[in-house]
Amino acid sequence: MQVKILFARSFEDPWQELAVYLLQPAPDSKIFVYIEDLLNSQLEYVLHSFNEGSYSTHAAEQYGIYTIHYPLIEEGSTPGDYITAEEEFTQYVIKGGI
């Protein structure tokens, strides 16, 4: 089974394909994909500015959204058809404290 990991800085940004993984089920038929390092590599932690009278944050560099696409596996489907319905269930990823 293949899965695609897609990432965007915000809901307004286009999806960027980060990786495609070919996964094999374990003997108990479960499949795990560990993407923490992949997502972490897209984020940058920047210490907040505490200048007198002016506070700022680099939150836009410290968070993003991601989703996973996987192939449609049913009779009559063609290889390469990915289910994109998961885009409605995007997940946030945050690095450090905002």
C-alpha positions in Angstrom: 0.0 0.0 0.0 1.2 3.5 -0.8 0.5 6.7 1.1 1.3 10.3 0.2 2.1 12.8 2.9 1.1 16.4 1.9 1.9 19.6 3.8 0.9 23.2 3.6 1.8 26.3 5.6 -1.9 27.3 5.9 -5.3 26.5 4.4 -4.7 29.1 1.7 -1.4 27.6 0.5 -1.3 24.7 -2.0 -0.5 21.2 -0.8 3.2 20.2 -1.2 3.9 16.5 -1.6 6.6 15.6 0.9 6.9 11.9 0.5 5.3 8.7 -0.9 5.8 5.6 1.2 5.3 2.0 0.2 4.0 0.2 3.3 3.7 -3.4 4.1 1.4 -4.7 6.8 2.8 -6.3 9.9 1.7 -10.0 10.7 -1.3 -8.6 12.6 -2.4 -6.7 9.5 -1.6 -3.3 11.0 0.3 -0.6 9.1 2.2 2.1 10.8 3.7 5.2 9.2 5.9 7.4 11.3 6.0 10.9 9.9 7.1 13.0 12.9 10.6 13.7 11.5 9.3 14.5 8.1 6.9 17.1 9.4 9.4 18.4 11.9 11.8 19.1 9.0 9.2 21.5 7.5 9.0 23.7 10.6 11.4 26.2 12.1 11.4 27.2 15.8 12.1 30.9 16.3 12.3 32.5 19.7 9.7 35.2 20.3 10.8 38.8 20.3 10.3 40.6 23.6 11.6 44.0 22.7 10.3 46.8 24.9 6.9 47.9 23.7 6.8 45.4 20.9 6.1 41.7 21.0 6.2 39.5 17.9 6.1 35.8 17.1 7.1 33.8 14.1 4.1 31.5 14.4 3.7 31.1 10.6 7.1 29.3 10.5 6.3 27.1 13.5 3.1 25.5 12.3 1.5 23.9 9.3 -1.2 21.4 8.3 -0.9 18.0 6.7 -3.0 15.3 5.3 -2.5 11.8 4.0 -3.7 10.4 0.6 -3.9 6.7 0.1 -4.9 4.6 -3.0 -8.4 3.6 -3.7 -8.4 -0.2 -3.6 -11.6 -1.7 -5.0 -12.6 -3.7 -8.0 -12.6 -1.5 -11.1 -10.2 1.2 -9.7 -7.1 2.0 -11.7 -3.7 2.1 -10.0 -2.8 5.6 -9.0 -6.3 6.7 -8.0 -5.8 8.3 -4.5 -8.5 9.0 -2.0 -8.4 12.8 -1.4 -11.4 13.0 1.0 -9.0 13.1 3.9 -8.2 16.7 3.1 -11.4 17.5 5.0 -9.7 16.1 8.1 -6.4 18.0 8.0 -4.1 17.8 11.0 -2.1 20.6 12.6 1.6 20.3 13.4 3.3 22.7 15.7 7.0 23.1 16.6 7.8 24.7 20.0 5.5 27.0 21.8 3.4 29.7 20.1 
